[in-house]
Amino acid sequence: MMTLRDVGTRLNHIEAVARHPAAAHEASDELLAEVLIAIAAGATNPAELAAEALQVLDIDFPRSFG
């Protein structure tokens, strides 16, 4: 099960690769998907996991949505 520490580690990784937009975007998408999967699987702290994962939106890298 994903923990808050896991999310923090992933956020640190995304910050480290932010100068490579494709890698950061892929890692961001994977983080958000995995947090949703953990929540759907019955994580005991869904609000905390979601709030921590949403910090990815504060990491500055170009995002493409098309």
C-alpha positions in Angstrom: 0.0 0.0 0.0 1.3 3.5 -0.8 2.3 5.6 2.1 2.8 9.3 2.6 6.5 8.7 2.6 6.2 7.0 -0.8 4.4 10.0 -2.1 7.1 12.3 -0.7 9.8 10.2 -2.3 8.0 10.4 -5.7 7.6 14.2 -5.4 11.3 14.5 -4.7 12.0 12.5 -7.8 9.7 14.6 -10.0 11.4 17.8 -8.7 14.7 16.2 -9.6 13.6 15.5 -13.2 11.6 18.7 -13.7 14.1 20.0 -16.2 13.1 17.1 -18.4 9.4 17.9 -19.0 8.5 14.5 -20.6 10.0 12.5 -17.7 8.4 14.8 -15.1 5.0 14.7 -16.8 5.1 10.9 -16.9 6.2 10.6 -13.3 3.5 13.0 -12.3 0.8 11.0 -14.1 2.0 7.8 -12.6 2.0 9.2 -9.1 -1.5 10.5 -9.3 -2.8 7.2 -10.8 -1.0 5.2 -8.2 -2.5 7.3 -5.4 -6.0 6.9 -6.9 -5.4 3.1 -7.0 -4.3 3.1 -3.4 -7.4 5.0 -2.4 -9.7 2.7 -4.3 -8.0 -0.3 -2.7 -9.0 1.1 0.7 -6.1 3.2 1.9 -6.8 4.2 5.5 -5.7 7.8 4.9 -7.2 8.8 1.5 -7.5 12.5 2.2 -3.9 12.8 3.3 -2.6 10.8 0.4 -4.6 12.9 -2.1 -3.4 16.2 -0.5 0.2 15.1 -0.5 0.0 13.9 -4.1 -1.6 17.1 -5.3 1.5 18.9 -4.3 2.8 17.7 -7.7 0.8 20.5 -9.2 3.2 23.0 -7.5 6.3 21.6 -9.2 7.3 23.8 -12.1 7.6 22.0 -15.4 5.9 22.4 -18.7 2.8 20.3 -18.9 1.0 19.1 -22.0 -2.6 18.0 -22.0 -3.1 17.4 -25.7 
